[in-house]
Amino acid sequence: MKVVVAQVNPIIGDLEGNTQKILQYIDRARVRNPDIILFPELTICGYAPSDLLYHNDFIDAMKGCLDRIVKATANVTVIVGLVRYSQVKGGKPLYNSAAIISDGRILGYYDKRLLPTYDVFNERRYFEPGKEAKTWEIKGKKVGVIICEDIWEHSGYTDASYTCDPVADLVDAKLDLLLNLSASPYQFQKPDVRVAVCAKAARSLQCPVILCCQIGGNDDLIFDGYSVAVDSHGNLDQLGKGFEEDLFGVQLEAPTCHVPFNYDQTKDLFRALVLGVRDYFGKQGFTKGCLGLSGGIDSALVAYIATEALGSHNVLAINMPSRYSTEETISDAELLAQNLGIQYKQIPIEKPFEDYLALLEPHFEGRPADVTEENLQARIRGIILMALSNKLDYIVLSTGNKSELGLGYCTLYGDMAGGLAVISDVLKTQVYDLCRWINRKREIIPASTITRPPSAELRPDQKDLDSLPDYGIVDVVLKAYVEEYKSAEEIASQYPIPIEQVNDLIRRLHRAEYKRRQAPIGIRVSKKAFSVGRQFPIVQGWSR
């Protein structure tokens, strides 16, 4: 038996475009003489369609798309993901389903049994869980079909506690093959876990397992691909490409050469960010991005990512110096723009800054300069970027990192302005790692940008360390508290950080919640991002 895995990048809600892509991949797969062509979860509508599912015409249109796919399945079995109506009285009206289609007719449906409602997932809001395990006889082989989360419970990697285990329920069926349709979002250090999940299922069922994963950027979420094929012993036989569409065949009876899964975590993080920008723009018909290029490390990283995602001719960098900007940072910004071949403009903000100070001075009641004047500069820069965005049809790329956003070391309607927060889920220490990785062969980002102590340059001789602890400390606390839900006491005991400092950072984290609620959408690359999957009240008395 030969299975061809169609690892595709759908657009959420583009039923016509997604259906055309499915039909094209069926045609492409036919040259490999497949018995089965496997697509990802919710292929027809893309994952996750969210409240589009409340529109009956959306569901009805999906049925029409399925009918067209059925007609294209002569002499082959195609398994594709879709949404369909459930018939459960008193339950949710929809199923997250896989349609098993063969030779021009639908053999049946498998309905996803485990519906995650944690982190970035909210499937129980829309779907009724399937009730039974199902198998199909295909080309003389007994084939089981499950969907995404159904395989994760068995391995113990899920964050939920379910009352059934769809993999264990198939043990007595004596399968020849298990197929999984998946839409599994990327997070740093996750791809190898997906292989382990498939391996555990294969060993339990004593049969090969093939998982087809969606790829692409959909709003906050990145799907990295890396579809998996393991043998009955759990050995990795084939691996789909990461961060791009792929089509590959798995011959079950052929001798296999086990494949090692060696991947570069920093490279994959970079590829995830590039894909997130590229698809956020491309899937909406946008082409051009602009950003403030200060000469600092964060904007340097975002400029490089934008160049890789959009092309140098579609990126505009604006340097907006003030009285506090240094010659070194200004020259670094200009040099980086030259290295990247992107458009570069310099728009000094001294004149509007002076005008605002003169306008507001009578109303400041003689109070000394403080963070107010610092934020004025950031907001002037935000106004300039948004004006250029409106006039010249650019999407503004916000350049703040997760460490700064976590502690509120950012300015509402200033450096937080934008249409996409590219690195809002990237810790400051990871920013340095990424920039060093970019420079691994030659110096693209000026070395002084990386080695110079970070500064917002909003007051004389300002350094980030004047307002924050070392970023190594900040990032340890943020990761432990936000991603791992550890208490202040647990963090202080595990790391050599004084409990008073841990408590202070946690208080600052919660105080900045109102800022993060007003931030632009950000690309999720960690286990727990601020932009999606994390819900905390602004007004609360637990930590303040």
C-alpha positions as CSV (number, residue, x, y, z in Angstrom):
1,M,0.0,0.0,0.0
2,K,1.2,3.5,-0.8
3,V,0.0,6.6,1.1
4,V,0.7,10.0,-0.3
5,V,0.8,12.8,2.3
6,A,-0.5,16.2,1.1
7,Q,0.9,18.7,3.6
8,V,-0.9,21.9,2.4
9,N,-1.3,25.5,3.5
10,P,-5.1,26.4,3.4
11,I,-6.5,29.9,4.0
12,I,-9.2,30.0,6.6
13,G,-12.6,30.5,5.1
14,D,-11.4,30.4,1.5
15,L,-13.5,27.3,0.6
16,E,-13.1,27.8,-3.1
17,G,-9.3,28.3,-3.0
18,N,-8.8,25.5,-0.6
19,T,-10.9,23.1,-2.7
20,Q,-8.9,24.0,-5.8
21,K,-5.7,23.3,-3.9
22,I,-7.0,19.9,-2.7
23,L,-8.0,19.0,-6.3
24,Q,-4.6,20.1,-7.6
25,Y,-2.8,18.0,-4.9
26,I,-4.9,15.0,-5.9
27,D,-3.8,15.4,-9.5
28,R,-0.2,15.8,-8.4
29,A,-0.4,12.8,-6.2
30,R,-1.8,10.5,-8.9
31,V,1.6,10.4,-10.7
32,R,2.9,8.4,-7.7
33,N,0.2,5.8,-8.0
34,P,-1.2,6.1,-4.5
35,D,-3.8,4.0,-2.8
36,I,-4.6,6.7,-0.3
37,I,-4.1,10.5,-0.3
38,L,-4.1,12.0,3.1
39,F,-4.8,15.7,3.9
40,P,-4.7,17.7,7.2
41,E,-7.4,18.4,9.7
42,L,-10.2,20.8,8.4
43,T,-8.6,21.0,5.0
44,I,-11.5,22.5,3.3
45,C,-12.1,25.4,5.6
46,G,-8.6,25.8,7.2
47,Y,-7.8,25.6,10.9
48,A,-9.2,27.3,13.0
49,P,-12.4,28.8,11.5
50,S,-13.6,30.0,14.9
51,D,-17.0,31.8,14.8
52,L,-17.3,31.4,11.0
53,L,-18.8,28.1,12.2
54,Y,-21.9,29.9,13.5
55,H,-22.9,30.7,9.9
56,N,-24.9,27.9,8.4
57,D,-24.2,29.0,4.8
58,F,-20.5,28.5,5.6
59,I,-21.2,24.9,6.6
60,D,-23.5,24.4,3.6
61,A,-20.9,25.7,1.2
62,M,-18.4,23.2,2.6
63,K,-20.7,20.3,1.6
64,G,-20.7,21.6,-1.9
65,C,-16.9,21.6,-1.9
66,L,-16.9,18.0,-0.7
67,D,-19.1,17.0,-3.5
68,R,-16.6,18.3,-6.0
69,I,-13.7,16.5,-4.3
70,V,-15.7,13.2,-4.4
71,K,-15.9,13.4,-8.1
72,A,-12.1,13.6,-8.3
73,T,-11.4,10.3,-6.5
74,A,-11.6,7.8,-9.3
75,N,-9.5,4.7,-8.4
76,V,-8.1,6.3,-5.3
77,T,-9.0,6.9,-1.7
78,V,-8.8,10.5,-0.4
79,I,-9.2,11.4,3.2
80,V,-9.9,15.1,3.8
81,G,-10.9,17.2,6.8
82,L,-14.1,19.3,7.0
83,V,-16.9,20.4,9.2
84,R,-20.3,18.8,9.0
85,Y,-23.6,18.9,10.9
86,S,-24.1,16.6,13.8
87,Q,-27.4,14.9,14.5
88,V,-27.1,15.0,18.3
89,K,-30.1,16.5,20.0
90,G,-29.2,18.9,22.7
91,G,-25.5,18.8,21.8
92,K,-23.4,21.0,19.6
93,P,-24.6,21.3,16.0
94,L,-21.3,20.4,14.3
95,Y,-18.6,17.7,14.0
96,N,-14.9,18.2,13.2
97,S,-14.7,15.3,10.7
98,A,-12.7,13.4,8.2
99,A,-14.4,12.2,5.1
100,I,-13.1,8.9,3.7
101,I,-13.8,9.0,0.0
102,S,-13.0,6.2,-2.5
103,D,-13.6,5.9,-6.2
104,G,-16.3,8.5,-6.4
105,R,-18.2,7.8,-3.3
106,I,-18.0,8.6,0.4
107,L,-17.3,5.5,2.5
108,G,-18.0,7.3,5.7
109,Y,-16.9,9.9,8.2
110,Y,-14.8,9.8,11.3
111,D,-15.7,12.5,13.9
112,K,-13.0,13.8,16.2
113,R,-13.5,12.5,19.7
114,L,-11.2,14.6,21.8
115,L,-11.9,18.3,21.5
116,P,-9.2,20.5,23.1
117,T,-10.4,23.5,25.1
118,Y,-7.1,24.8,26.5
119,D,-4.4,27.1,25.5
120,V,-5.1,28.3,21.9
121,F,-7.8,25.7,21.3
122,N,-11.6,26.2,21.8
123,E,-13.1,23.3,19.9
124,R,-15.8,22.3,22.4
125,R,-17.3,25.8,21.8
126,Y,-18.4,24.6,18.4
127,F,-18.2,20.8,18.0
128,E,-19.8,17.8,19.4
129,P,-17.3,15.0,20.2
130,G,-17.5,11.8,18.1
131,K,-18.7,8.7,19.9
132,E,-16.9,5.8,18.4
133,A,-13.7,4.4,16.9
134,K,-14.0,3.5,13.3
135,T,-11.9,1.5,10.8
136,W,-12.1,1.0,7.0
137,E,-11.1,-1.7,4.7
138,I,-8.9,-0.1,2.0
139,K,-7.0,-2.2,-0.6
140,G,-7.2,-5.2,1.7
141,K,-5.8,-3.3,4.7
142,K,-7.6,-2.4,7.9
143,V,-7.1,1.4,8.3
144,G,-7.9,3.5,11.3
145,V,-8.5,7.2,11.0
146,I,-8.3,9.7,13.9
147,I,-7.9,13.5,14.1
148,C,-5.1,15.5,15.8
149,E,-5.8,15.6,19.5
150,D,-7.1,12.0,19.4
151,I,-3.5,10.8,19.2
152,W,-2.0,13.1,21.8
153,E,-3.9,11.7,24.8
154,H,-2.4,8.3,24.4
155,S,1.2,9.7,24.7
156,G,0.5,11.8,27.8
157,Y,1.6,15.1,26.2
158,T,-1.9,16.8,26.3
159,D,-2.8,19.5,28.8
160,A,-6.3,18.0,29.2
161,S,-7.7,15.0,31.0
162,Y,-10.1,13.1,28.8
163,T,-12.5,10.2,29.6
164,C,-11.4,8.1,26.6
165,D,-8.2,7.2,24.6
166,P,-9.0,6.9,20.9
167,V,-5.7,5.1,20.2
168,A,-6.2,2.5,23.0
169,D,-9.7,1.9,21.7
170,L,-8.2,0.7,18.4
171,V,-5.8,-1.8,19.9
172,D,-8.3,-4.7,19.6
173,A,-9.0,-3.8,16.0
174,K,-5.6,-5.1,14.9
175,L,-5.0,-2.3,12.5
176,D,-2.6,-2.4,9.5
177,L,-2.3,1.4,9.5
178,L,-3.3,4.4,11.5
179,L,-3.8,7.8,9.8
180,N,-4.0,11.1,11.6
181,L,-5.3,14.4,10.1
182,S,-3.6,17.2,12.1
183,A,-3.5,20.9,12.6
184,S,-0.8,21.1,15.2
185,P,0.5,24.6,15.9
186,Y,4.2,25.3,16.1
187,Q,5.9,26.2,19.3
188,F,9.6,26.4,20.2
189,Q,11.0,22.9,20.7
190,K,7.8,21.1,19.7
191,P,8.5,19.3,16.4
192,D,10.3,16.3,17.9
193,V,7.5,15.8,20.4
194,R,5.1,15.2,17.5
195,V,7.4,12.3,16.4
196,A,7.3,10.9,19.9
197,V,3.5,11.0,20.0
198,C,3.3,9.0,16.8
199,A,5.9,6.5,17.9
200,K,4.0,5.8,21.1
201,A,0.8,5.1,19.1
202,A,2.6,2.9,16.6
203,R,4.1,0.7,19.4
204,S,0.8,0.4,21.1
205,L,-1.1,-0.6,17.9
206,Q,1.8,-2.5,16.4
207,C,1.2,-0.8,13.1
208,P,2.6,2.1,11.1
209,V,1.3,5.6,11.9
210,I,1.2,8.5,9.4
211,L,0.3,12.0,10.5
212,C,-0.4,14.8,8.0
213,C,0.0,18.2,9.5
214,Q,-1.2,21.6,8.1
215,I,1.4,24.3,7.5
216,G,1.0,28.0,7.3
217,G,0.4,31.1,9.3
218,N,-3.2,31.8,10.4
219,D,-3.5,34.9,12.4
220,D,-1.5,34.4,15.6
221,L,-0.8,30.7,15.0
222,I,2.0,29.1,12.9
223,F,1.6,25.5,11.6
224,D,5.0,24.1,10.8
225,G,4.3,21.0,8.8
226,Y,6.8,18.2,9.6
227,S,4.3,15.5,8.8
228,V,5.4,12.2,10.2
229,A,5.5,8.6,9.1
230,V,6.7,5.9,11.6
231,D,6.9,2.2,11.3
232,S,5.2,-0.3,13.7
233,H,8.1,-0.1,16.1
234,G,7.9,3.7,16.3
235,N,11.0,4.4,14.1
236,L,10.8,7.5,12.0
237,D,10.7,6.5,8.3
238,Q,9.8,9.8,6.7
239,L,9.4,13.4,7.7
240,G,7.7,16.2,5.8
241,K,9.4,19.5,5.1
242,G,9.1,22.2,7.8
243,F,7.4,25.5,7.1
244,E,6.5,24.7,3.5
245,E,4.0,22.7,1.6
246,D,5.0,19.2,0.7
247,L,3.9,16.0,-1.0
248,F,5.6,12.7,-0.3
249,G,4.8,9.1,-0.5
250,V,5.0,6.3,2.0
251,Q,5.3,2.7,0.7
252,L,4.3,0.5,3.6
253,E,5.8,-2.8,2.4
254,A,9.1,-1.4,1.1
255,P,12.3,-1.7,3.2
256,T,12.8,1.5,5.1
257,C,15.9,3.4,6.2
258,H,15.1,5.1,9.5
259,V,15.4,8.9,9.4
260,P,17.0,10.9,12.2
261,F,15.1,14.1,13.2
262,N,17.8,16.7,13.6
263,Y,16.6,20.2,13.5
264,D,18.0,23.6,14.4
265,Q,15.8,25.2,17.0
266,T,16.9,28.7,16.3
267,K,16.6,28.3,12.6
268,D,13.1,26.9,13.0
269,L,12.1,29.8,15.3
270,F,13.3,32.2,12.5
271,R,11.4,30.2,9.8
272,A,8.3,30.3,12.0
273,L,8.5,34.1,12.2
274,V,9.1,34.5,8.5
275,L,6.2,32.3,7.6
276,G,4.0,34.2,10.1
277,V,4.7,37.5,8.4
278,R,4.6,36.2,4.9
279,D,1.2,34.5,5.3
280,Y,-0.3,37.4,7.4
281,F,0.4,39.7,4.5
282,G,-0.1,37.3,1.6
283,K,-3.3,35.7,2.7
284,Q,-4.9,39.2,3.0
285,G,-3.5,40.6,-0.2
286,F,-1.0,43.0,1.5
287,T,2.5,43.3,0.1
288,K,4.4,46.2,1.8
289,G,5.6,46.6,5.4
290,C,7.2,49.5,7.2
291,L,8.9,49.8,10.6
292,G,10.8,52.1,12.8
293,L,14.5,51.3,12.5
294,S,16.3,52.7,15.5
295,G,19.7,51.0,15.3
296,G,18.7,48.7,18.2
297,I,18.6,45.0,18.1
298,D,14.8,44.4,18.1
299,S,14.1,46.6,15.1
300,A,17.1,45.1,13.3
301,L,15.7,41.6,13.8
302,V,12.3,42.6,12.6
303,A,13.7,44.3,9.5
304,Y,15.6,41.1,8.6
305,I,12.5,38.9,9.1
306,A,10.4,41.3,7.0
307,T,13.0,41.3,4.2
308,E,13.0,37.5,4.1
309,A,9.2,37.4,4.2
310,L,8.2,40.2,1.8
311,G,11.3,40.9,-0.3
312,S,13.6,43.9,0.2
313,H,11.6,46.0,-2.4
314,N,8.5,45.8,-0.1
315,V,10.1,46.9,3.1
316,L,10.4,50.5,4.2
317,A,12.6,51.4,7.3
318,I,12.2,54.8,8.9
319,N,14.8,56.1,11.3
320,M,13.4,58.8,13.6
321,P,16.2,60.3,15.6
322,S,15.7,62.6,18.6
323,R,18.0,64.7,20.7
324,Y,18.8,61.5,22.6
325,S,19.7,59.4,19.7
326,T,23.4,58.6,19.3
327,E,25.5,58.7,16.1
328,E,26.3,55.0,16.6
329,T,22.7,53.9,16.5
330,I,21.8,56.1,13.6
331,S,24.7,54.8,11.6
332,D,23.8,51.2,12.5
333,A,20.3,51.7,11.2
334,E,21.5,53.1,7.9
335,L,24.2,50.3,7.5
336,L,21.6,47.6,8.2
337,A,19.2,49.1,5.6
338,Q,22.1,49.1,3.1
339,N,23.0,45.5,3.9
340,L,19.4,44.4,3.4
341,G,18.7,46.5,0.4
342,I,15.6,47.9,1.8
343,Q,14.2,51.4,1.4
344,Y,15.4,53.8,4.1
345,K,14.2,57.2,5.2
346,Q,15.2,59.5,8.1
347,I,12.6,61.7,9.7
348,P,13.9,63.5,12.8
349,I,11.3,64.1,15.5
350,E,13.0,67.0,17.3
351,K,10.7,69.7,15.8
352,P,7.4,67.9,16.7
353,F,8.8,67.0,20.1
354,E,9.6,70.7,20.8
355,D,6.2,71.7,19.6
356,Y,4.5,69.2,21.9
357,L,6.6,70.3,24.9
358,A,5.7,73.9,24.2
359,L,2.0,73.1,23.8
360,L,1.8,71.1,27.1
361,E,4.2,73.0,29.3
362,P,1.5,75.4,30.6
363,H,-0.6,72.4,31.6
364,F,2.2,70.3,33.3
365,E,2.0,72.6,36.4
366,G,5.7,72.9,36.6
367,R,6.3,69.3,37.3
368,P,9.8,67.9,36.4
369,A,10.4,65.8,33.3
370,D,9.7,62.1,33.7
371,V,8.4,59.2,31.7
372,T,5.7,61.5,30.1
373,E,8.3,63.2,27.9
374,E,9.8,59.8,27.1
375,N,6.4,58.5,25.9
376,L,5.8,61.6,23.9
377,Q,8.8,60.7,21.7
378,A,7.6,57.1,21.2
379,R,4.1,58.4,20.3
380,I,5.4,60.9,17.8
381,R,7.2,58.0,16.1
382,G,4.0,56.0,16.2
383,I,2.1,58.8,14.5
384,I,4.7,59.1,11.7
385,L,4.6,55.4,11.1
386,M,0.8,55.2,10.9
387,A,0.7,58.3,8.7
388,L,3.1,56.6,6.2
389,S,1.1,53.4,6.5
390,N,-2.2,55.2,5.6
391,K,-0.7,57.3,2.8
392,L,1.6,54.8,1.1
393,D,-0.3,51.5,1.9
394,Y,2.2,49.9,4.2
395,I,1.4,47.6,7.2
396,V,3.3,48.8,10.2
397,L,5.4,46.1,11.9
398,S,5.7,46.6,15.7
399,T,9.1,45.7,17.0
400,G,8.7,45.1,20.7
401,N,9.8,41.7,22.2
402,K,8.1,39.5,24.8
403,S,10.3,40.6,27.7
404,E,9.4,44.2,27.2
405,L,5.7,43.5,26.5
406,G,5.6,41.3,29.6
407,L,6.8,44.0,31.9
408,G,5.1,46.9,30.2
409,Y,8.4,48.4,29.1
410,C,6.7,49.8,26.0
411,T,4.4,52.7,25.1
412,L,0.8,52.5,24.2
413,Y,0.1,54.3,20.9
414,G,3.8,54.6,20.5
415,D,6.2,51.7,19.8
416,M,3.2,49.4,20.3
417,A,1.4,50.8,17.3
418,G,1.2,48.6,14.3
419,G,-0.7,45.9,12.3
420,L,1.5,43.0,13.4
421,A,3.7,42.5,16.4
422,V,6.4,40.3,14.8
423,I,8.5,39.3,17.8
424,S,6.0,39.9,20.6
425,D,6.4,36.2,21.7
426,V,10.2,36.2,21.4
427,L,12.2,36.7,24.6
428,K,15.0,39.3,24.6
429,T,17.6,36.5,25.1
430,Q,16.1,34.8,22.0
431,V,16.4,38.0,20.1
432,Y,20.1,37.9,20.7
433,D,20.3,34.3,19.7
434,L,18.4,34.9,16.5
435,C,20.7,37.9,15.5
436,R,23.8,35.9,16.1
437,W,22.3,33.1,14.0
438,I,21.6,35.6,11.2
439,N,25.3,36.7,11.3
440,R,26.7,33.2,11.5
441,K,28.2,33.4,8.0
442,R,28.7,37.1,7.5
443,E,27.9,40.3,9.3
444,I,24.4,41.5,8.2
445,I,23.3,43.0,11.4
446,P,26.1,45.4,12.6
447,A,28.1,43.8,15.4
448,S,27.7,47.0,17.5
449,T,23.9,46.6,17.4
450,I,24.3,43.2,19.1
451,T,27.1,44.1,21.6
452,R,25.8,47.6,22.6
453,P,23.8,47.6,25.9
454,P,20.1,48.0,24.9
455,S,18.6,51.5,25.3
456,A,15.3,53.1,24.3
457,E,17.2,56.4,23.9
458,L,14.4,58.5,25.3
459,R,16.5,60.4,27.9
460,P,20.2,61.2,28.3
461,D,22.5,58.1,28.7
462,Q,19.5,55.8,29.1
463,K,20.0,52.1,29.4
464,D,17.4,49.3,29.8
465,L,19.2,48.2,32.9
466,D,18.2,51.4,34.6
467,S,14.6,50.3,34.6
468,L,14.8,46.5,34.4
469,P,17.0,43.7,35.8
470,D,19.3,41.8,33.4
471,Y,17.2,40.3,30.6
472,G,18.6,36.9,31.6
473,I,16.8,37.2,34.9
474,V,13.6,38.7,33.3
475,D,13.3,35.9,30.8
476,V,13.8,33.1,33.3
477,V,11.0,34.6,35.5
478,L,8.7,35.2,32.6
479,K,9.2,31.7,31.1
480,A,8.7,30.0,34.5
481,Y,5.6,32.1,35.5
482,V,3.9,32.6,32.2
483,E,4.6,29.3,30.4
484,E,5.0,26.9,33.4
485,Y,2.7,28.6,35.9
486,K,5.3,28.3,38.7
487,S,4.8,30.4,41.9
488,A,7.2,33.1,43.0
489,E,8.5,30.8,45.7
490,E,9.2,28.0,43.2
491,I,11.0,30.3,40.9
492,A,13.2,31.8,43.6
493,S,14.1,28.3,45.0
494,Q,14.9,26.9,41.5
495,Y,16.9,29.8,40.3
496,P,19.4,32.1,42.1
497,I,17.0,35.0,42.0
498,P,15.9,36.9,45.2
499,I,12.2,36.3,46.1
500,E,11.7,40.1,46.3
501,Q,12.9,40.5,42.7
502,V,10.7,37.7,41.5
503,N,7.7,39.2,43.2
504,D,8.4,42.6,41.7
505,L,8.7,41.2,38.2
506,I,5.4,39.3,38.6
507,R,3.7,42.4,39.9
508,R,4.9,44.4,36.9
509,L,3.7,41.6,34.6
510,H,0.1,41.8,35.9
511,R,0.1,45.6,36.0
512,A,0.9,45.7,32.2
513,E,-2.1,43.5,31.3
514,Y,-4.1,46.5,30.1
515,K,-1.3,47.4,27.7
516,R,-1.1,43.9,26.2
517,R,-4.9,43.9,25.6
518,Q,-4.4,46.9,23.2
519,A,-1.3,45.5,21.4
520,P,-1.5,44.4,17.8
521,I,-1.9,40.7,16.9
522,G,1.4,38.9,17.5
523,I,2.9,35.7,16.1
524,R,2.8,32.8,18.6
525,V,6.0,30.8,18.8
526,S,6.2,29.8,22.5
527,K,4.2,27.5,24.7
528,K,2.3,30.4,26.1
529,A,2.0,33.7,24.2
530,F,0.4,36.9,25.4
531,S,-1.5,37.4,22.1
532,V,-3.5,34.1,22.1
533,G,-4.1,31.3,24.5
534,R,-3.5,33.3,27.8
535,Q,-6.4,34.9,29.5
536,F,-5.9,37.0,32.7
537,P,-8.1,39.8,34.1
538,I,-6.9,43.4,34.0
539,V,-8.7,44.3,37.2
540,Q,-7.7,41.7,39.9
541,G,-6.4,41.6,43.4
542,W,-4.3,38.4,43.4
543,S,-1.0,40.1,42.2
544,R,-0.7,43.8,42.2
